[in-house]
Amino acid sequence: MAEARSPAGTVDVIDEAAVAKSSLPRSRLAVMSILGGMLIAVGALLAVVVAGSATGLQATNPGLVRLVMGAVFPVGLFAVMLTGAGLFTSDCATQMVPWYRRRVTGRAMLAVLVVAFLANAVGAVGLAALGWAGGLLNADQEWTPYLLSLAEGKVSHNWGEVFAKGMLANMLVCVAAWQAYSSRSSSGKILGIWFPVMAFVALGTEHSIANLFFIPAAMFSGADITIAQFLTANLVPSTLGNWVGGALIIGLPYAWLYSTGRVGHVADAPTGQ
């Protein structure tokens, strides 16, 4: 089995990857992130179908249903990390490393996050529309009531709860990304991703990009949720919480811990790819 990278070595690898991403043409970054949104949505759709089909367990052992949902959802992040797609939530943490080391500007970092988020949204909502068009989200599917209940629950909490759950979700997602970067093998990356992502799903936390699938998919399926309700009650607080959890709780502390002697200048960054 390939030896894992040290924590300092992992941060260096993340630094190089984040600098390279920030130098990409915006069109390439957008396509990467549309793919990322679609792949996360595939994992979310699979989780809904599997967990929502376990109707007997929902009545007798709802905790096991949450575990089942968490167990299959990481398929999407496996694909994102192993195929080089883009994901806003992990970018929140990884982009902080070259920013702290003065290899990218704050403006360049913000541009990556904005493009990634908007393109992820296109991919996730597009996959929801594809699932609906393909009949997977019809009202007569046995898992549709589970999807509707899940989405309606996500817009029923107060702003502070959703913000806090967004922080927790992206702390775990970014730990998963960090562990994936620490491994030199595909199997190690999968193991590093699976446990934290399973945990954030089973805990019922709020991941903005996954919610860009769950809630629009439920709306396509007839959920009594308005666009304004989706945006104000869930997407805005979960996105802000995701940024805090990824950037300030994971990305910045690790950049500070493992950047001794590595703080450079923006001029050190590549000019393009």
HELIX and SHEET records of a PDB file:
HELIX    1   1 PRO A    7  SER A   22  1                                  16    
HELIX    2   2 ARG A   26  SER A   53  1                                  28    
HELIX    3   3 THR A   55  THR A   60  1                                   6    
HELIX    4   4 PRO A   62  VAL A   72  1                                  11    
HELIX    5   5 VAL A   75  THR A   83  1                                   9    
HELIX    6   6 PHE A   88  THR A   94  1                                   7    
HELIX    7   7 MET A   96  TYR A  100  1                                   5    
HELIX    8   8 GLY A  106  ALA A  133  1                                  28    
HELIX    9   9 THR A  144  LYS A  154  1                                  11    
HELIX   10  10 TRP A  159  SER A  182  1                                  24    
HELIX   11  11 SER A  186  ALA A  202  1                                  17    
HELIX   12  12 SER A  208  PHE A  220  1                                  13    
HELIX   13  13 ILE A  227  PHE A  230  1                                   4    
HELIX   14  14 LEU A  231  LEU A  235  3                                   5    
HELIX   15  15 VAL A  236  TRP A  243  1                                   8    
HELIX   16  16 VAL A  244  GLY A  251  3                                   8    
HELIX   17  17 LEU A  252  LEU A  257  1                                   6    
HELIX   18  18 VAL A  266  ASP A  268  5                                   3    
END                                                                             
